[in-house]
Amino acid sequence: MSTVQITPRVPTPRGSTVAPNDRRRSKPVAAAVRNVGIFLDTAARVVFLGRDGVKY
């Protein structure tokens, strides 16, 4: 009788947290530019729409 050995599956992350292997998520300049963009977008909404334009 032969024994079949099943190799265990390695869990891989799924969903929006998955990044391709050739791209790293830790790019400080890109993160800083993105954060400045979010800040400027929020500031523009407050200026043009008032406090009602910002949802919490």
N, C-alpha and C positions, 0 to 999 in steps of 0.2 A: 504494500500500500504506500503510495507516495504522498508526501505532505506538501500542500501548496502554501507557500509563505506569502502573505499579503503585506506589501510594504505600506507603512503608515503614511497617510496623507498629511502634508505640511499645511497648516492653515494659512491662507493668504488673506490679506486685508481686502475688503470689498467696499464698493460705494465711492463716495466723493473723496475719501481720504487717500485713495490709491493714486500714486503718481508714477508715470513711466520711469523705467530704470535710468534713462539718459537725462532725466530732468530732476534736479534737486529742489526741494521746497525751501531750503534755507538760503535764500539769496537776500542779504540784508538791504541792498540798494533797491531791489524790486519791491520788497516789502515796505520800505520807507516811501517810495514813490506812490505805491497803492494807498498807504495810510494818508499821505498828504492829499491825494485825490479824493478820498472819502471825506476828509476834513473840509476841503474846499467845496465839495458838493453840499455837505450839510450846512456850511456857512451861507452858501448862495440860497439854499432853500429858506433859511431863517430870514435873510435879508429881503428876498422877493415875496415870500409867502407868509411871512410872520411866523409866530410860534405854532400856528395851526399846521404849517407845512412839515413839521417834524413830528413823527410818530414815535412814541416810546414803547 
